[in-house]
Amino acid sequence: MPLLKKLSCQQWVIWIFIAQVAIVYFFAAISKLSADWFSGKFIAIQFSRLSAHPIMGILYGQKWFQLLVCYGGFFFDLLIVPLLLWKKTRPYAFLLSCLFHVFNSFTFRIGIFPYLSIALNLFFLDPGKVRRFFFKHKIPPVHNENNHLHKSLYGKIVIYGLGIYLLIQVILPLRAWFFPGNVFWTEEGYRMSWKMMLRSKSGKVHFKIIDPDSGKIWNIDPSKIFTPSQVMWMAISPDIIWQYAQRIKNEFAKRGFVHVEIYAIGSVSLNRGPYRPLVNPAVNLADVEWHPFTHSDWIMPYQESD
């Protein structure tokens, strides 16, 4: 609808994006407060591909460079938002942010996230300068008295709604602290916690199905059904293992086997440690209910390596 087209947005819209970015970076910094991060152990694992390269390995294989990335990554996450907000440091912070995320994209191959982060920097920049640089021929928007969130019923609804939204964005990263065990192992509370680039996991899993009524036994290998990427995520994620067990249960029920027992058998390595069972292979997942706000005791506890 052409009548709804505008060349500008209200200031509070920009601040919502800034607040969202600040939350992500803050929790990313807090999550790095661990021995594995500052010792360089995890970065050494992530750099292993480039460390073995005949040319790139000259830099990526150096311990001092790995520690530089560790400490630099922590201070970047902690300080980049204040530096972007302060006019005197904003140009340098913008350049630093671009270099940081391009480096991450090349080194870690993490998809679109680095470029999305670079794009979000625009919300910190002066709108007039952005318009003069990218949209030289566009007519500047005319600001008037109504170009703000006024104190109407609509305005109050928007303010309270955005307040609730931001509160949820703060609560989501905190929920991992309320689950026992190593969050990188159990995955409980991991999603939306912004614990980025802090763990490396690999594993395998298959499912054993037993029908107590007929005595029949089946074995299902997910690698013959799903893509390698899908199988990888299933093997290291207890919730996905449980979801697939429920899918198997429903499929067998349609075939007339309504009392099947389903066991997930596999092992997982965290940060290149020894392979250990992630899910208790003696627990019948067909009879397990999912409780998103409490710990699942069928997830095996993580044992720290000696």
N, C-alpha and C positions, 0 to 999 in steps of 0.2 A: 504494500500500500504506500504510494508515494507521499501521502500526507504525513506518514510517521517517520519519514527520513529526516535525520539530523546530522549536522556536521560536527557536533560536540556531545560530550556527556557531562553529567554533573560530577563535581569533585569527589563526592562520597563513593562513586563507582570506582574511581581510580584508587582510593584508599582501601577499598575492599581487596583489590588485587595486591596492593602493597602488603596488607596484613597477611594475606594468604602466603605470599612469598616469604615473609618474615617468619611465619610459623614453621615452614618447611626447613629453612636454613637453621633456625634455632634448634630444632630437635635433631637435625642432622649433626650439628656440632656437639650437642649433649651426648648423642649416641656414640661419638668417637672417644669419649672419656673411658678408655679401656686399655689394658696392658697390651692386648693383641694389636691394637691400632698404633700406639706410640712406640712399640718395640720394632715396628716395621714388618712383623710376621705376616700380616694379611697382605700388605702391599707387595711383599716379596713373592707371594703366591700369585697375585694378579699380574705381576710383571714377568712371570716366568716365561711367557710366550715371547716377549720382546727381549728378555735377558739372554735368550738363546740365539737371537738374531746376530749375524756376524758384524753388522754395523750398529744397529740400535742397541745391541747389548753392551756396547762401550759405555753408554750412559745409563740405560735401565738396569744394568747389572751391578751398578755401584751402590754400596750401602748408604753413602752419604746422600745420593739422589733419592733413594727410597725414603729415607728419614725426612728429607726436605719436602717430599710430597705428603708424607704423614702430617707433619706439623703445619705445612702450608695449607693443606686441606682443612684442618681443624680451624685455624685462624681465619681462613676465607669464609667458611660457613658462619663463624661467630660474628665477623665484623663487616661482611659485605653489605648488608642492609643499612647499617648506620652510615657507612661510607658513601653509599648511593644517595642517601637522604640529605647529606651535608653538601651544600653547593660547592664548597671549595675542593672537596675530594671527589665529587661526582664524575667528572670526566676521566680521572685516573681509575676510579673504581669500575666504570663502565668498560674501559679497555681491559682491565684486569679480569673482569668477569667473562668477557669474550674469549680471551686467551685461555682462561681456566677451563671453560666448557669445551672449547675446541680440543684442548689437550685431553680432556676426559673422553671425548668422542673417539679420538684416534687411539687412545691407550686401552680403554675398557670396552669399547663397542657396545654402548648402552642405548642404542636406538635414538629416538627423537628427543629424549629428555634434555640433553645439553642445548639443543637448538631452541627448544621451548623456553628454557631458562634465559637464553640470550634475548629472545623476543619479549619476555616479561620485563626486561630491563627498561623498555620504553615507558613503562608506567612511572618510572622514577625521573625521567627526563622532563625538561621544560617543554610544554606543549607547543609554544611558539617556535622554539628552535627545531623541533621535530617537523612541524608544518613547513617551515621555511626550507628545510633540507630535503624532505621527501615529497611535499605537495606545494611546490612553488606557485603553481597557477590556480590553486584553490582559494576561494574567498574566505578570509578569517571569519569564524563564527561571531555573531553579535551576542554578547552577554547581557542579560536583563535581570531584573529583580526576582523573577520567578525561576531562575536557573539555580535552584538549590532545593534541598529536601525541606519543604516547609512543614510547619507544625500542624498539619491536618491529620485526620484519622488515617489517611493513606500513608502519610509520612511516618506516623507512629508505628503502623503495622510493618513498614519496611525496616525501620530502625530495630524493632524488637526481633523481626525475622532474621535480619543480618547478625544481630547479637547472638541469637541461638545458633546460627550457622557457624560463626567463629568459635563459639564455645565448644561445639561438636568437633571442630578441627583441632582444638587444643586437647580435648579429652581422648580422641582416637589414638594419638601417639603415647598417651600415658597408660593405656590399658594393659600394655605388655608387662608393666611393673606389678600387676596384681595377679599374674599367673606364676606358679612356681616353676623352677627349672630354667634352663638356658633357652631364651626365646628363639635363638637361631636354630636350635634343634627341634623344639616342639612346634614352632611356627604360631603358637598361641599369642595373639596380639601383635604379630609381626606386620601384617599388612596395614598400610597407612601410618606406620610408626616412623617413617623416614629414616630408617636404619640402613641407609644406602651404602653399597660397596663395603660391607663389613663382614661378609661371610661368603664362603664358597662351599657348595654341597654337591655331591654326586651320589647316585644310588641305583638300586634295581629292586623290582618287586614283581611277584606273581601271586595269583590267588588260587587257593585250594577250596573246592566246593564239595561238601559231603551231604548226601541225602540220607538221613537216618532211617527213613521208611523203606527204601529200596536197597540201601547199602552202596549205591553208586558213588563214584568219586570222579570229579573233573578237575583239571588244572587249566587255568586261563593265563596266558602270557599277553599282557597289554601291548608289548612291542609288535605283536602281529596284528593289532587292531588300530593303534594310534601312531601318530608321527613320533620321531625320536624326541622332539621338544616336549610334546604332551606327556610322553612316558617319563621323561626326566622330572617334570614338575609333579607328576603323580607320585613318583618314588620318594621324593623328599618332603611331601606335604601330607601330613596325617589327615587333614580335612578332605583333601581330594581322594585319598585312599578310601576314607569312609563313604564319600559320595559314590564312588564307583562300586563299592560293595553293595550299596543300596540299589544301584542300577542292576547289578547282577541278580540280586534278590528278586527284583520285580520281573526281570526277564525269565528267570527260572519258574516263578509263580505262574506266568502265562503258559508255560510248558507243562504245568501240572505238578511241579515240585514246590510245594508251599511251605515246607519245613526245612529248607536247606540251611546248612551251616557254612559260613564263609570266613576263611582265614587268610590274612595278608602275610605273606612270607617274603622278607627282603632285608636289605641292609643299606646303611647310609654312611658316608664319610663327611665329616664337617671339617672344613679348613685343612683338608688332606690328612686328617687323622685316620685311625684305624676304622674299618667298616664294622658297624654295630647295628643290631635290629632297631628300627625306629618304632615299629608297632609290635605289640606283644603277639607273637604268632599263635598263642594258645587261646586268644580271645575271639569268640564268635562275633564278628562285626555285624552279622545279620540281626542280632538281638540288641545291639548297642544303639542308644539314643544319642543324638547330638545336643550338647549343651554349650552354646556359644560363650556363655559368661562364666563358666567354671572349667577347671582343669579336667582333661580327659585322662583317667588313670590307665587306660589301655595304651597310652603313649609311653614307650620305655624311657626311663630317666637317662640323662646324658652323663657319661662318665668321663671326667677330665683325664687326658693322657698324662702319664708319668713324665 
